[in-house]
């Protein structure tokens, strides 16, 4: 099942070229390529373009010339002690370094032909500018501008070609924004948001408390005490400078998410978290703890949240979930629907109950059974992330679809852009396995 199905936000079309991240000569060449595109964030909110006339929304993809006013002085990578100076390529602690300006992340290359198997070894980049001219595809970068002057940000956005063509450009709550994305752009967005969030959250060395700086095009953070010109008088050496340690590696937090099916196969167990919007029921989920397998976590979480014992645990698929950096690992399990349910163990759920296949299908068929307004997405975001600091911009986004109160579904469930919605829908429609073993979202050659 896992290889046959790709969830929304997964299936990245990018060749991440991870072996080239330490090369500031490659990065400085590719960043100025006319083909390069940028994804802008402001406090984790992506810049979204609303197209004139149709009002169709999409991720705003900008050129390097358009974002250059926000990046600071050249060079963009391989920065040294003095502004404008490019460091030598053989200094380990300055590999693709950014000492000044916002952290920039190189996401990868969307190759024109993903089946060609172009390996792009480091040896191809002895003359990086010539090599970049021969690249066929679109390089992607991302940056979060939350720490920059608001007037500077607005000026840069107003001077983009999208703005000049009449598109409305707005930083939007990401959960609401992702519903406007196509499957490929969504997977690039997932990588970009998790990476800019990680760079934004981690400002100090976890080993000694000194400020950190960016290496490897945003994929590594290093302690400023390790810089060749750092004044470490009367300071103990930072532990991160010994061995091959990287104390601040981009994190991915695995979460098991599961649907329990009763022994007849005709009922599933869904829960309602105390923080969920009204009438919203979903699959149960929880973080994996140290010293346990995926299967152990499924059993523990089902017992802790609903007092239900499960067995026959089967993997379905995974989904990156960039809020901020989770990997949702989906499972089905078997349980006894006649056994009592109890939500008083960890008190996380307000309610949990068994639903029949027909009850679930009726909600799936209902026009608002899995639809959520931007206001509801914003509420869910505030539950997890706290109040929105960009309240004025968000307020303009909160247009809600009017709901006929006389035609509401008996309960609501997540959309299929979330793996919980996929697990529920696949069970309800008898698609727990894909008979033809094909998936139109899984393109060949994706790295």
C-alpha positions in Angstrom: 0.0 0.0 0.0 2.8 2.4 1.0 4.4 2.6 -2.5 1.1 2.6 -4.3 -0.3 5.7 -2.8 1.2 9.2 -2.3 -0.6 11.6 0.0 -1.0 15.3 -0.6 2.2 17.2 0.5 4.2 14.1 -0.4 5.7 12.9 -3.7 8.2 15.7 -4.1 9.2 16.3 -7.7 12.6 17.8 -6.6 16.1 16.4 -6.9 17.4 17.9 -3.7 21.0 17.8 -4.8 22.0 17.4 -1.1 25.7 16.7 -2.0 25.9 20.2 -3.5 24.6 22.0 -0.4 28.1 22.7 1.0 29.3 24.2 -2.3 28.8 28.0 -2.2 30.3 28.2 -5.7 27.4 26.1 -7.1 24.8 27.9 -4.9 26.0 31.4 -5.9 25.8 30.3 -9.6 22.4 28.6 -9.4 20.7 31.3 -7.3 21.1 34.0 -10.0 19.8 31.7 -12.8 16.9 33.2 -14.6 15.1 29.8 -14.1 15.3 30.0 -10.3 12.1 30.5 -8.3 11.5 31.5 -4.7 8.9 30.8 -2.2 8.4 33.6 0.3 7.2 33.2 3.9 6.4 35.7 6.6 6.3 34.0 10.0 5.5 30.7 8.3 2.7 32.1 6.2 3.4 31.6 2.4 3.0 34.4 -0.1 -0.2 33.5 -2.2 -1.2 35.0 -5.5 -4.9 35.6 -6.2 -5.2 35.9 -10.0 -7.2 38.8 -11.5 -10.5 37.9 -12.9 -10.6 34.3 -11.8 -9.5 34.9 -8.2 -7.9 31.5 -8.4 -5.1 31.2 -5.7 -1.7 29.7 -6.1 1.7 29.8 -4.5 3.5 33.0 -5.6 6.8 31.9 -7.3 9.2 34.8 -7.6 12.5 35.3 -9.4 15.8 36.1 -7.8 15.8 39.6 -9.1 12.4 40.1 -7.4 13.6 38.9 -4.0 17.1 40.2 -4.1 16.3 43.4 -2.1 15.3 41.1 0.8 18.4 38.9 0.8 21.2 41.4 1.7 24.5 41.9 0.1 26.4 39.5 -2.2 27.6 36.9 -1.9 24.5 35.1 -0.9 26.5 32.0 0.2 30.0 31.6 1.4 29.9 34.8 3.4 33.0 35.7 5.4 33.9 38.1 8.2 33.8 41.2 6.0 30.6 42.0 3.9 31.2 41.3 0.2 34.0 38.8 0.9 33.7 35.2 -0.4 35.3 32.7 1.9 37.7 29.9 0.7 35.9 26.7 -0.3 38.1 24.5 1.9 37.0 26.0 5.3 34.7 23.4 6.8 32.9 25.8 9.1 32.1 28.2 6.3 30.6 25.8 3.7 27.8 27.8 2.0 27.7 30.0 5.0 25.2 32.9 5.6 26.5 35.1 8.4 24.2 38.1 7.5 20.7 38.4 6.2 17.7 36.1 6.6 18.3 32.3 6.4 17.9 31.0 2.8 17.1 27.4 2.0 18.0 25.6 -1.2 15.1 23.2 -1.8 16.3 21.4 -4.9 15.9 21.2 -8.7 12.7 20.3 -10.5 14.3 18.5 -13.5 12.7 18.9 -16.9 12.9 15.2 -17.4 12.9 13.2 -14.2 13.4 9.9 -16.0 16.8 11.0 -17.5 18.7 10.0 -14.3 20.9 13.1 -14.4 23.2 12.6 -11.4 24.9 16.1 -11.4 28.0 15.0 -9.5 30.1 17.6 -7.7 32.8 17.2 -10.4 30.5 18.8 -12.9 30.7 22.1 -11.0 34.4 23.0 -11.4 33.0 25.9 -13.5 29.7 26.3 -11.7 28.3 29.1 -13.9 28.9 27.1 -17.1 27.4 24.0 -15.4 24.3 25.9 -14.3 23.7 27.1 -17.8 23.4 23.5 -18.8 20.9 22.6 -16.1 17.5 21.7 -17.5 14.8 22.5 -14.9 13.8 24.9 -12.2 15.9 25.5 -9.0 13.8 26.4 -5.9 14.8 28.4 -2.9 12.8 29.7 0.1 13.2 32.4 2.7 11.2 33.7 5.6 11.2 37.5 5.8 9.6 37.9 9.2 12.5 39.7 10.7 12.8 42.3 7.9 11.2 45.8 7.7 7.6 45.6 6.6 7.9 48.5 4.2 10.9 46.8 2.5 8.9 43.6 2.2 5.9 45.4 0.7 8.0 47.3 -1.7 9.6 44.2 -3.0 6.3 42.5 -3.4 4.7 45.4 -5.2 7.6 45.4 -7.8 7.0 41.7 -8.8 5.7 40.9 -12.2 2.7 39.1 -10.6 1.7 42.4 -8.8 2.2 44.5 -11.9 0.0 42.1 -13.8 -2.8 42.7 -11.3 -2.5 39.7 -9.0 -3.2 40.2 -5.3 -0.3 39.0 -3.3 -1.0 38.1 0.4 0.7 36.1 3.1 -1.9 33.5 4.1 -2.5 31.1 6.9 -0.8 28.0 5.5 -3.4 25.3 6.3 -6.0 27.4 4.4 -3.5 28.2 1.6 -2.5 24.6 0.9 -6.0 23.8 -0.3 -5.3 26.0 -3.3 -2.1 24.1 -4.3 -1.6 21.5 -6.9 0.0 18.2 -5.8 3.5 19.1 -7.0 3.6 22.6 -5.7 2.2 21.3 -2.4 5.1 18.9 -1.9 7.6 21.7 -2.5 5.7 23.9 -0.1 5.9 21.2 2.6 9.6 21.0 2.4 10.0 24.8 2.2 7.8 25.6 5.2 9.3 23.0 7.5 12.8 24.2 6.6 12.2 28.0 7.1 10.4 27.2 10.3 13.3 25.2 11.6 15.8 28.0 10.7 13.5 30.6 12.3 13.0 28.8 15.6 16.6 27.8 16.2 18.7 30.9 17.0 21.1 29.6 19.6 23.5 26.7 19.9 21.9 23.9 22.0 25.4 22.9 23.2 26.7 26.3 24.6 24.0 28.9 24.0 26.0 31.1 21.5 24.1 32.4 18.5 24.1 30.2 15.4 24.6 30.9 11.7 23.5 29.1 8.6 25.5 26.5 6.6 24.8 24.2 3.7 22.2 26.4 2.1 20.0 26.4 5.2 20.3 22.7 6.0 22.8 23.1 8.9 23.2 25.5 11.8 26.6 26.0 13.4 27.7 27.7 16.5 29.2 31.2 16.0 32.0 30.3 18.5 33.4 28.0 15.7 33.9 30.9 13.3 37.6 31.5 12.5 37.4 35.1 13.7 35.4 34.3 16.9 36.7 35.8 20.1 36.5 32.9 22.6 38.6 34.4 25.3 37.8 32.8 28.7 35.2 30.5 27.1 35.1 26.7 27.1 35.2 25.1 23.6 31.7 24.4 22.3 31.0 20.6 22.3 29.6 20.9 18.8 33.1 21.6 17.5 34.3 18.1 18.3 33.8 15.1 16.0 31.1 14.9 13.4 28.3 16.4 15.6 25.5 18.5 14.2 23.6 19.5 17.3 21.0 21.5 15.2 20.0 19.1 12.4 16.6 19.8 10.7 14.1 17.8 12.7 11.3 15.6 11.6 8.9 14.4 14.3 7.1 11.1 13.5 3.5 10.8 14.4 1.4 7.7 14.2 -2.2 8.3 13.0 -4.6 5.4 12.9 -8.1 4.2 12.3 -9.3 1.2 14.3 -11.7 -1.1 12.3 -14.0 -3.5 14.2 -13.8 -7.3 13.5 -16.7 -7.2 11.1 -14.9 -4.6 9.0 -18.1 -2.4 9.0 -17.3 0.1 11.8 -14.4 2.5 12.5 -13.5 4.4 15.7 -13.2 8.2 15.4 -12.4 10.7 18.1 -13.2 14.3 18.8 -10.3 16.2 20.4 -11.4 18.9 23.0 -9.7 21.5 20.8 -11.4 20.6 17.5 -14.1 22.8 15.9 -17.7 21.7 16.5 -18.8 18.2 15.4 -15.4 17.4 14.0 -14.2 13.8 14.3 -11.0 12.3 13.0 -8.5 9.5 13.3 -6.6 9.2 16.5 -2.9 10.2 16.5 0.1 10.7 18.7 3.9 11.3 18.7 6.2 8.3 18.8 8.1 8.2 22.0 11.8 7.1 22.5 12.3 3.3 22.6 9.1 2.3 20.7 8.3 1.1 17.2 5.5 2.5 15.0 3.4 -0.5 16.0 4.1 0.1 19.7 3.0 3.7 19.4 -0.2 2.7 17.7 -1.1 0.4 20.5 -0.2 2.9 23.2 -2.0 5.9 21.7 -5.2 3.9 21.0 -5.2 2.8 24.7 -4.3 6.2 26.2 -6.8 8.2 24.1 -9.7 5.8 23.9 -9.1 2.9 26.2 -9.2 0.5 23.2 -6.9 -2.5 22.7 -5.8 -3.0 19.0 -4.0 -5.7 17.1 -3.4 -6.6 13.4 -1.7 -3.3 12.7 -1.2 -2.5 9.0 0.8 0.3 7.5 -1.1 2.5 4.9 1.1 5.4 3.9 3.0 8.5 5.1 2.5 12.2 4.8 4.8 15.1 5.5 2.9 17.6 7.6 4.8 21.0 7.8 3.1 22.3 11.0 5.9 22.6 11.8 7.8 19.4 10.9 5.8 16.2 11.4 5.8 13.0 9.4 2.4 11.4 9.7 2.6 7.6 9.5 -0.8 6.1 8.8 -2.1 2.7 10.0 -5.2 0.6 10.2 -5.7 -1.7 13.2 -8.3 -4.1 14.4 -10.3 -3.6 17.6 -13.4 -5.0 19.5 -16.3 -2.6 19.0 -18.2 -4.2 21.9 -15.5 -3.3 24.4 -16.0 -0.1 26.4 -14.5 3.2 25.3 -12.9 5.4 27.9 -11.5 8.9 27.3 -10.5 9.6 30.9 -6.9 8.3 30.7 -5.0 11.1 29.1 -8.2 13.3 28.8 -7.2 14.4 25.3 -10.5 13.5 23.7 -13.9 14.9 24.4 -15.5 11.9 22.7 -14.8 8.8 20.8 -17.3 6.5 19.1 -17.8 3.8 16.5 -19.3 4.9 13.2 -20.8 2.6 10.6 -19.7 2.6 6.9 -23.0 4.1 5.9 -22.7 6.9 8.5 -19.2 7.8 7.2 -20.3 7.6 3.6 -23.2 10.0 4.2 -20.8 12.6 5.6 -18.4 12.1 2.7 -21.2 12.7 0.3 -22.4 15.8 2.1 -21.2 19.1 0.5 -19.9 20.4 3.7 -18.9 17.1 5.3 -15.2 17.6 4.8 -15.1 21.3 3.9 -13.6 24.0 6.2 -13.7 27.7 6.0 -10.6 29.9 6.3 -11.8 31.1 9.7 -11.9 27.4 10.9 -8.4 26.8 9.5 -7.2 29.9 11.3 -8.8 28.7 14.6 -7.1 25.3 14.3 -3.8 27.1 13.6 -4.1 29.3 16.6 -4.8 26.2 18.8 -1.4 24.8 17.7 0.7 27.9 17.0 -0.8 30.6 19.2 -2.4 33.9 18.1 -1.5 35.2 14.7 0.9 38.1 14.8 -0.2 39.1 11.3 -3.8 39.7 12.3 -4.6 42.5 9.9 -3.6 40.4 6.9 -5.4 37.3 8.2 -8.6 39.2 8.9 -9.0 39.9 5.2 -8.6 36.2 4.5 -11.5 35.1 6.7 -14.3 35.1 4.2 -16.3 32.1 5.1 -18.6 30.0 2.9 -22.1 30.4 4.2 -23.4 27.2 5.6 -27.0 26.3 5.6 -27.7 25.5 9.3 -30.7 23.3 8.3 -28.4 21.2 6.0 -25.5 20.5 8.2 -24.0 16.9 8.3 -24.4 15.0 11.6 -20.6 15.4 12.1 -17.6 16.4 10.0 -14.4 14.8 9.1 -11.0 15.9 7.7 -10.5 16.5 3.9 -8.3 14.2 1.8 -5.5 16.8 1.8 -4.9 15.3 5.3 -3.9 11.6 5.7 -6.7 11.2 8.3 -9.2 12.0 5.6 -7.5 9.5 3.2 -7.5 6.7 5.8 -11.2 7.3 6.5 -12.3 7.6 2.9 -10.3 4.6 1.7 -11.9 2.4 4.3 -15.4 3.7 3.6 -15.0 3.1 -0.1 -13.3 -0.3 0.2 -10.0 1.1 -1.1 -7.7 0.0 1.7 -5.6 -1.6 -1.1 -5.2 -0.2 -4.6 -6.1 -3.1 -6.9 -4.2 -1.7 -9.9 -1.2 -0.8 -7.9 -0.8 2.6 -9.7 -0.8 6.1 -8.5 -0.9 9.1 -10.8 0.7 11.3 -8.2 3.9 9.1 -8.0 6.1 10.4 -10.8 9.1 8.3 -11.8 12.5 9.6 -10.7 11.5 11.8 -7.8 14.3 12.1 -5.3 
